[in-house]
């Protein structure tokens, strides 16, 4: 019988590869085929979010869509981009050998930071690229309190004076034994 050395890193790599394969097959499964054998894959447009000095810049690739096909909604600090890309072919026709371009409805949501001014959000659509500029919220500045100098109020303070002069040996820094 041959001994095989156990390599834990190789085992973890194998488990990771199997998990990746499992997730890829689950999430990349095409939707059930429609009539004519064409698969109706789910379409999710790609988006980039970039932070600049004074705003956030969101770009979404929406090829083949016009500005009428896209809906933008900002509600409770959640920006939602939705729309639909319709197929350019008739499902009843024959003669298609391969259909790879995805179509259908989509919706992407992005939670914005608190304090974003909804009236400052600007959107521009050009050549299939949606560009949204979101102004950054103003940073809260620390509040500074001015301190004024003056005389101390005398009516709220009480002065305690020692009038007992019998024990001249006792110093205010000496320890006094506690009563029993």
C-alpha positions as CSV (number, residue, x, y, z in Angstrom):
1,X,0.0,0.0,0.0
2,X,1.4,3.4,-1.0
3,X,1.3,6.4,1.3
4,X,0.1,9.7,-0.1
5,X,1.1,12.9,1.5
6,X,-1.8,15.1,2.6
7,X,-1.5,18.7,1.2
8,X,-4.1,20.9,2.9
9,X,-3.5,23.8,0.5
10,X,-4.3,21.5,-2.5
11,X,-7.4,20.3,-0.8
12,X,-8.6,23.9,-0.2
13,X,-7.9,24.8,-3.8
14,X,-10.0,21.8,-4.9
15,X,-12.9,22.8,-2.7
16,X,-12.7,26.4,-4.0
17,X,-12.7,25.2,-7.6
18,X,-15.8,23.0,-7.0
19,X,-17.6,25.9,-5.2
20,X,-16.8,28.2,-8.1
21,X,-18.1,25.7,-10.6
22,X,-21.3,25.2,-8.6
23,X,-22.0,28.9,-8.4
24,X,-21.2,29.5,-12.1
25,X,-23.6,26.7,-13.2
26,X,-26.3,28.0,-10.9
27,X,-26.1,31.7,-11.8
28,X,-25.1,31.5,-15.5
29,X,-27.9,29.1,-16.4
30,X,-29.8,30.4,-19.4
31,X,-33.5,30.9,-18.9
32,X,-35.8,28.3,-20.4
33,X,-35.8,28.3,-24.2
34,X,-38.5,30.3,-25.9
35,X,-40.3,29.3,-29.0
36,X,-37.9,28.6,-31.9
37,X,-35.2,27.3,-29.7
38,X,-33.7,30.7,-28.8
39,X,-32.7,31.0,-25.2
40,X,-33.9,34.0,-23.3
41,X,-30.9,34.9,-21.2
42,X,-31.3,37.4,-18.4
43,X,-29.7,40.7,-19.2
44,X,-27.9,42.8,-16.6
45,X,-26.1,45.9,-17.9
46,X,-22.6,46.6,-16.7
47,X,-22.1,49.6,-14.4
48,X,-19.0,51.5,-13.1
49,X,-19.1,53.7,-10.1
50,X,-16.2,56.2,-9.7
51,X,-15.6,58.7,-6.8
52,X,-14.2,62.1,-7.7
53,X,-13.4,65.1,-5.5
54,X,-17.0,66.5,-5.4
55,X,-19.3,63.9,-6.9
56,X,-19.9,60.2,-7.7
57,X,-20.0,59.2,-11.3
58,X,-22.0,56.2,-12.4
59,X,-21.8,54.9,-15.9
60,X,-24.0,52.1,-17.3
61,X,-23.6,50.4,-20.6
62,X,-27.1,50.2,-22.3
63,X,-26.4,49.4,-25.9
64,X,-29.4,49.5,-28.3
65,X,-31.5,51.5,-25.9
66,X,-32.8,55.0,-26.2
67,X,-33.5,57.4,-23.3
68,X,-37.2,56.5,-23.5
69,X,-36.3,52.9,-22.7
70,X,-34.6,53.8,-19.4
71,X,-36.2,54.8,-16.2
72,X,-34.3,56.5,-13.3
73,X,-35.9,56.7,-9.8
74,X,-34.4,58.1,-6.6
75,X,-36.4,57.2,-3.5
76,X,-35.1,57.0,0.1
77,X,-31.4,57.3,-0.9
78,X,-31.8,54.4,-3.3
79,X,-31.1,55.1,-7.0
80,X,-32.8,52.6,-9.3
81,X,-32.0,52.2,-13.0
82,X,-34.5,50.1,-14.9
83,X,-35.7,49.5,-18.4
84,X,-36.1,46.9,-21.1
85,X,-34.3,45.8,-24.2
86,X,-36.6,44.2,-26.7
87,X,-35.5,41.5,-29.1
88,X,-34.9,42.7,-32.7
89,X,-36.1,39.5,-34.2
90,X,-39.5,37.9,-34.5
91,X,-39.7,34.6,-32.6
92,X,-42.0,33.0,-35.3
93,X,-39.4,33.5,-38.0
94,X,-37.0,30.7,-38.9
95,X,-33.5,30.9,-40.2
96,X,-31.6,32.0,-37.1
97,X,-28.6,29.8,-36.4
98,X,-27.4,31.4,-33.2
99,X,-28.8,34.1,-30.9
100,X,-26.4,35.3,-28.2
101,X,-27.4,38.9,-27.5
102,X,-29.5,39.0,-24.3
103,X,-32.7,41.0,-23.9
104,X,-35.4,41.6,-21.4
105,X,-36.2,43.7,-18.4
106,X,-33.5,44.8,-16.0
107,X,-33.3,46.8,-12.8
108,X,-30.1,47.8,-10.9
109,X,-30.3,49.6,-7.5
110,X,-27.6,51.6,-5.7
111,X,-27.8,52.9,-2.1
112,X,-26.5,56.5,-1.9
113,X,-25.0,58.0,1.2
114,X,-27.1,60.0,3.6
115,X,-27.4,63.7,2.8
116,X,-27.3,63.5,-1.0
117,X,-29.3,66.3,-2.6
118,X,-31.8,64.6,-5.0
119,X,-32.2,67.9,-7.0
120,X,-28.4,67.9,-7.7
121,X,-28.4,64.5,-9.5
122,X,-27.8,64.8,-13.2
123,X,-28.2,62.2,-15.9
124,X,-26.9,62.2,-19.5
125,X,-27.4,59.5,-22.1
126,X,-25.2,59.3,-25.2
127,X,-24.4,56.5,-27.6
128,X,-25.7,53.8,-25.4
129,X,-23.9,55.0,-22.2
130,X,-25.9,56.4,-19.3
131,X,-23.9,58.8,-17.2
132,X,-25.2,59.9,-13.8
133,X,-23.5,62.5,-11.7
134,X,-24.4,62.4,-8.0
135,X,-23.1,65.2,-5.8
136,X,-21.4,64.2,-2.6
137,X,-23.2,65.2,0.6
138,X,-21.6,68.1,2.5
139,X,-19.4,66.9,5.3
140,X,-20.5,67.8,8.7
141,X,-18.1,70.2,10.2
142,X,-17.3,70.2,13.9
143,X,-19.2,72.8,15.8
144,X,-17.1,75.4,17.5
145,X,-18.2,76.9,20.8
146,X,-16.9,80.3,21.8
147,X,-15.8,80.5,25.5
148,X,-16.1,83.9,27.1
149,X,-14.0,84.8,30.1
150,X,-15.5,86.7,33.0
151,X,-15.9,86.8,36.8
152,X,-17.2,83.7,38.6
153,X,-20.7,84.0,39.9
154,X,-20.6,84.3,43.7
155,X,-24.2,83.4,44.6
156,X,-23.9,79.7,43.5
157,X,-20.7,79.0,45.3
158,X,-20.2,78.5,49.0
159,X,-16.9,78.9,50.8
160,X,-16.1,76.7,53.8
161,X,-13.7,78.2,56.3
162,X,-12.0,76.5,59.2
163,X,-12.5,78.5,62.4
164,X,-11.1,76.0,64.8
165,X,-7.6,77.1,65.8
166,X,-7.1,74.9,68.8
167,X,-4.9,72.3,67.0
168,X,-2.0,74.1,65.5
169,X,-0.2,70.8,64.8
170,X,-2.7,69.7,62.2
171,X,-1.8,70.6,58.7
172,X,-4.2,70.4,55.8
173,X,-1.9,67.9,54.2
174,X,-1.7,65.6,57.3
175,X,-3.9,62.5,57.4
176,X,-6.8,62.6,59.8
177,X,-7.8,59.3,61.4
178,X,-11.4,58.3,60.6
179,X,-13.8,58.2,63.5
180,X,-14.5,54.8,64.9
